[in-house]
């Protein structure tokens, strides 16, 4: 998929949010050059979230930096700084996700970069924006999940707040940054104007909660009330939630309670004929459901509910998911190779364009792997005339 062919992205970012934007641009055909510190590189190379390592580096680094090039440059060295400036003069996009003030100290803030390349598209991710008392706080995924209200929405009413099991804030911020960059690239094609694209992790995760926040804003700022049992969404009535069965777990989305009562042969639910009760008395309904669903397995309930077009699904772990035909037909797994020839299996870009997928097999780069190539191709280090 070469939609962004010939686009050059200079990526200063590290770990997840910024690099995820660079990954998506690379998937769509851009040439993404990571600027990394000599010796250590992107902190994600050594930031382990599991005991699985690939060539002595973290699996996350390899997953999120595939299909990129690495250029090692000491941004405190005048010669390396000049090389990076020359790279930027040929670039279309610059990315970073440092705290406010860092790129100014390094000499690569938007104003400086724009002076080098007036039509540059400059994208940055921050934790909480560039102003206010939180601007210098660490933009770390769990911390932003916690203070944004997201963790408070999850779990049952009387139980502890629960974070999502993935770095959702990082990835969302990178996704929104990519959207903004693509929009400004389009404007540049039309009008020749670059621009500054800014996304904060906090704003990203607040927008992610737009449904709940819109209700809160327009409901006298009344806090949503979570179910005590099988909470799935504070604003959605029973049966919405996840239930334990005799074997496995079953998720139920929105549904008609009397019809569900008939299909499940649950007489206790038959009296809830008024749809307003499905919210007002959702804990009572969910308690009845929770007890009744324990009498059969998740697969047995699915065999009854799915043919009747009841919105339901079995709760699966990765092993079970990957045995399903529905998973296999998507062909989501991508095999890439490192420069040392090691094969790594990861997820592919989920975007299809005209039925085509992005399936680059190039793995993440070795630190500084492409210095000589990039120096030669761009004539770096040669005095400007």
C-alpha positions, 0 to 999 in steps of 0.5 A: 500500500503506497498511498504515501509513497515518496513522503519522508517522515522524521520521527523523534518519538519514543515508546508508543504514542508517537511511534504508533503514528509513525507505524501507521504512516509507514504502513501507508507507504511513507519512509519513516526515519527514526532519530535515535540516541547513539548507544541506547536508542528509543527507550522502548528498546529496553522497556519490557512489559513481558519476559519475552525479548527479541534479539535482546530488545522488547517485543513492543519495540519490534511490533511498533517500529517495523518497517522503519529506518534508524538513524543514530544522532547525538543531538548535543553534537553540532555535526549530528544536529546539522545532519538532522537539519539537512534531513528535515529540509527534505522531509514532509513530516516531523513527529515527536512525543516529548514533554513541553519544552524538550524540543525547544532545548534540542533546537527542533521545535515547530518554529525552528523546523518551519524555518528550515522547511516552511511547508513541514507538517509537524506532529506532536503528542503531549501528556496533558497539553502545553499549558496548565498545572499538568503540562509537565506531568509524565504522560504515562498510559495508566496515569492518564487512564486513571485521572481521565475517569476511564478506570472509574467507569469499569468494574461493578459499582462497589468494586475498585476502578479497573484500567483497560488491559492495553495501552489504549491512551497511547494508541488512541493519541497516535491514531488521532495524530495520524488523522491530523497529519493526513488532513494537513498533508491534504491541505498542503497538496491543495494550498501548499501550507504545512502546519502544526498538529497537536494531540494530548493523551488526555484529550484523546482519552476524553474524546474516546469517552464522548458518549458518556461525557456528553450525557454527563454534560447535559444531565446536570453533571450527574455522575453515571451510576454503574451496575452492581452486577455485570456492569458493562456501560453505566448508561445502558439498561439490562441485560448489558454485561458479562455473565459467568456460566457453568463453563465460560463467560457470556456477554449480552448486549442490548436486548428485550427482557421478555424475549430473553426470558422466553428463550432462556426459559427463565420465568423470573424475568417474565414480569419485567415487561416495561422497558423503563424497568430494564434500567431502573431495576437493572441490578435486580434483572442482572442478578436473576440472569447471573443465577440463571446463566450458571445452569448451562455452559456459554456454548449451550446458551449461544446455541439458543441465543445466536439463532434467535438474533440475540446480541451475544458472544462468548468471552474468549482468550487469545488461544480460543480466539485464534482457533475460530474461523472468524479470526483465521479468515481475517489473516491478521498475523504478519510475519516480519524479518529483522535485519539479522534474519529473525522472523517475528509474528505481529499484527498487520495494519487493519486498513484495506484500500481497494481491497489491498492490505499493507503487508511489508515484511521489514522488521524493526531496525537495529539502532543506527542501522541506516546511518550510512545509507541515509548519509549517502542518499541525502548527502548529509554532512556535506556543507550546504551551498 
